[in-house]
Amino acid sequence: MKNSKALLNLGVALACAAFIFSLAARAQAQTLSYLADFDGTNGFGPFGGVIQATDGNFYGTTTNGGGHGYGNVYRITPSGEITSIYDFCKRPNCADGATPESAPVLGSDGNLYGTTNGFAYGGYGTVYKMTLSGELTTLYTFCSLAECADGSVPNGLMQASDGNFYGTTFSGGNSNAGTIFKITPAGQFTSLYSFCSLANCADGNSPVYSPIEGSDGNLYGAAWEYQGGGVLYRFTLAGNYKALYSFCRGIFCSGGSGPLALVQDGNGNFFGTTQYGGGSDDVGTLFELTAKQQFINLHNFDKTDGAYPSAGLTLASDGNLYGATVEGGPADAGTIFEITTAGTFRTLYTFAHPYAFNPTGPLFQGTDGSFYGATPGGNGDGPLGTVFKFSNGLGQSVETAPGAGAVGKSVLILGNGLTGSSSVTFNGVAAAFAVESDTYIKATVPTGATTGTVSVVTPLGTLNSNPQFVVTK
């Protein structure tokens, strides 16, 4: 018995040592590096973060600079080589758009789709399609209808399981409070809903981010309200709108105010950020809206751990949520943070003057496991914005585009080291696929597939997707 107890104690000691070592290793793995600087000619003031495309490179936009001073779309390689692939306002009267404030999204056809808001130029915004080589097609120009009934100043796009793109506008619509819209890859535009259609704008107004597609095939998002506050909403593709939760109006709202965007986990729960509220500091919160529509305030920022979240949360491959704040931290220059779905919070990185600070836009997790983001500027002789890489010790994964689809739909699977892959499964069901390059695969959602993990067996091991792929009907 004594020997058994000694072995047990030794096992516990070794387990504790291993746990402590893993924590130390993870802490040591938390590093931030700046991949590239903007100097005006290659853009100025990135605000929308970055996305990853089929070539393994990252793409984003700046609001200013470039060849004509009204922003651009840029490409940045994993090693940090940055190239402007399109300068907006190239066409007369800026017919191709100006001042984009959100990164494009990768369509299932391998092209980039995005929006410009035209605000600095005096326009009303556009939707564009762009090849990875920089060939731009303007799909739609907002305010094409009388009194901007179709909306103006769009907030970016998302591609849903039906293959169409959905988004919101900050203004325009029947009450000049923003809209929800749909646009096909060919450019057929439909205005679906005008905010502030209910008394006292109980349905919200002026959303600042596009919605997401939930696991039930409906759209979910956030909108603000006059005098602060805001709502979380559900919008069916059949056109039915419902406000799911209303934040309090005014300042110092304990539950937060000014919601930004939502993300959904595999259990059907939604998580998000508010830019304001959270008690006496009034600098933002993190929250959960459960699948049963119960609202839970997970965290109030207090300036020391961050202030004013800049975008929504990113659900990473470890199942935890990551985000950034514009201000707060020891230097009041912004932070990167992690929070578990159970609400355990920790600050991972604090930005500092004078080189680069105030991160904006969402964090993006690349298929290498690292997070990528942007800061809009530096101090004095510093850069006019940066792209950064934050490593947190997470391993490689795969990512699908889009994140949902019906049986028979073609899906892109992004990753690294995919050459020679021998199997693709959707929640355990084998799929037909073709390896197009070392960085992407084309696959077809197989018969019998259900919502869950997409797994790719590569020569070096199995890579899994997270968030899960949603199989729709």
ABEGO torsion letter per residue (X at the ends): XAAAAAAAAAAAAAAAAAAAAAAAAAAAABBBBBABBBAGAAEBGBAAEBBBBAAGBBBBBBABEEAAGAEBBBBBBAAGBBBBABBBGABBGGAAEBGBABBBBBBAAGBBBBBBAGAAAGBAEBBBBBBAAGBBBBABBBGABBGGAAEBGBAEBBBBAAGBBBBBBABEEAAGAEBBBBBBAAGBBBBABBBGABBGGAAEBGBABBBBBBAAGBBBBBBBBBGEEEBBBBBBAAGBBBBABBBBBEBGBAAEBGBABBBBBAAGBBBBBBABEGEAAGAEBBBBBBAAGBBBBABBBAGAAEBGBABBBBBBAAGBBBBBBABEEAAGAEBBBBBBAAGBBBBABBBBOAABBGBBEBBBBBAAGBBBBBBABBBEABBAEBBBBBBAGBBBBBBBOBABBBBGBBBBBBBBGABGBABBBBGGBBBBBBBABAABBBBBBBBGBBBEBBBBBBAAEBBBBOBBBBBBX
